[in-house]
Amino acid sequence: PGSGKTALLGAPAEDSDGMAVLRCTGTQDERGLPYAALHALVRPLRSLVAELVPAQRDALELALGVTVGGRPAPLLVGAATLSLLDVACSGAPVLVLIDDLQWIDVESRDAIGFAVRRLADDAVGVLFAVRPDGAGVSGVESYDVPALDQVEAVVLLAARGVARSVTLRLLEVTGGNPLALVELAELLDDEQRRGAAPLPDPMPS
């Protein structure tokens, strides 16, 4: 938490002119609700569901609560998700952004993973953000977000009036976590930020 994953997802969203952006964020409250995340993700595409083949359309509508019945076949829901993205990107490139993947319900994760692993020449880009202790999506390239180094931390806190010497001390305490750096700096008074007064000992937790 606080490493900048959400901010990294926001950057391509701001630079997505001409693209259809689909976003969802996993929440602990909905982790036990089958297909809750998929519902949030594909809701903007609901007008395209009618273009799917009947078996996939029926399975997807069942999964999303549009119709009532038994449990949908996971293979059909995954195939429907892939087909829906394929239809969507025929009009404009699609950017899929999923934050807090570790809290996505299993059924949605399986359906989305099924679709992502089968995207080939489709104009669809997919970015997931997940905590280190959370499971990613197999078959998807991953990148570990590093802690901030000294230069990056100084730049981040200089805009908040924090002296370099103070920033380096906060860097030691926080391990380079951006959110922790910002929040800890906000707990200091103006003189402490400028380095004109001693820092708290111990530091605020």
N, C-alpha and C positions, 0 to 999 in steps of 0.2 A: 504493500500500500504506500502511495506517495512517490513511487519511482518515476512517474510521468507517463504511464501507459495510456491513460485516457487522453492526455494532451497530445500524444503521438497519433492517436486515432483522429483527433480533431483536425490535425494539420491537413491530411488529404481531403477531409470533408470540406474544408474551406477552399481547397484548390480543385474542386470537382465540377467546374463549369461544363455544362453539356452532358453530365452524367446523372443517372438516376441513383440516388443514395438510399440504401436500405440500412437501418441501424436498429440494434437492440442491445440491451444491457441485462446481464443476468442478475437476479436478485435472490437472496436467501429465502424470502417469503414464497417465491414461486418455484423453487427448485423441485418441489414434489408434485407439481402440476404438469402432467404430460403435455407436451407440445405448446407450453405457454410461451416460450421464447420464439418458436417458429411462428406462432400467431402474431407476435409483435413485429417480427421481421418482415413477413410477407403481406401484412395487412394493406400496405399501399398498392399491392399488386392484385387485390381481390377481383378487380374487373377483368383480369386476364385468365382467371381460373377456368372460365367457360371454354377456353381454347384448348384445354388439355384433353387427352383421350379419356373416355368415360371411366375406365378403371382407376386411373390416377386421379382424376377429378373427384370421384366418389370417395377415395381414400383420404385425399387432402381435406375435403369438406368435413369428413367424419373426424379427422384429427383436430381440426380447427373449431369444432363445435357448431358448424353450419347445419349439419344434419345429425340425427340421433341414431345410434345403432351400437354394434359391438366395437371391439378394439380394431382399428385399421391395421392392415398388414404393413409392418415397417418398411419392407422393400418397396411397396407401392408409394408410401409417403415420401421416401427418399427419392424415388424416381420422379414423383410429382414435383418435388422441390427443384430437382435438376431441370425438368421440363419448364417449370415456371420461370426460372432464371433465363433459360434459353429463349423463351418467348419475350421476356422483358428486354433482353439486350438486343433484340432485333430492331428496336426503335432507337435506343441510345445505349452507350456503355453503362454498365451497372457496377456500382461500388458497394460492397457489403462490409459493414463495420460492426463487429460484435465485441462488446466490452464485458469484463468480468466473466469470461468463459467458464471459470471454475464453478459458477453458480447457475449455469444453464442446465435445465432439466435434461435427463439422459436421452429421452426420446427425441427432443429437438437437436441435441448434439449429434445423435446418430444420423438423423435425416440430413442435417446440414453437412456433416462430414461425408456422407455418401455422395451428395451432390458435388461438393468441392473437389473430391478426389477424381471426379469424372469430367470436370471442366477441362476442355482442351483448347479449341480455337475460339471458344466463346469470349465475347468482350465483357468479361466479368472479372473484377478484382476483389479479393477477399482478404481482410485483415482481422485477426483475432487478438485480443489482449487477455492474458491469463496470469495469475500470480504464480510464482515459482513452485508453490506446493500444489498447484492445480494441474489437472490433466489437460494436455493440448489435444489436437486433432491429428491422428496418425496420418502420415503421408504428406503433411504440410510442413514446409520449411519454417524453422523457428529462429528467433534472435533474442538473446538475453540483453535486456536494457541495463547498461552499466551504471554504476554510481557516478555522480558528478566528480570531475577532477578539480584541482585548485582553480584553474583559470575559469572554468564554467561556473563554479560556486561564487567566485568574486564577481563575475558579470551579473549573476542572478541577484545577489544581495546588494550590489552597488546601487541599483535602482531604488533600493529601499533605505539608502543612507547608512549602510553598514560598512565600517572601515575594513580594509583588507586583513589587518591583524586579527580583528574580531571574527571575520569570516573563516579564517583558517582554524581558529579555535572551535567554532561551531561545526566546521567540517569534520574535525576529529570526533566530536560528540555524536554527530548524526550519521557518520559513515557515508556521507555524500548523498543522502536521500533528499531530493528537492523539496518535497512537502515538509519534511521535518526541519530543513534549513529555514524555510520561510516562516513556519509557525514558531520556531524557537526564537528567531530574530524579532518577531512581533511581541514576544514576551519580555523583551529587554526595553529599558527606557532609552530616551534619546542619547543621553551621555554614554550609556553602555554601548549603544550601537556605534557611536563615533570613536569609541576606545578611550574616552575621557574619564571613565569610571570603571572600577573593577567589575568583572562579570560575576554573576551569582555563583556561590559555591556552597552546596552542589548546584549544578544547572537544573532548571525546571525540567521535570520529566515529560 
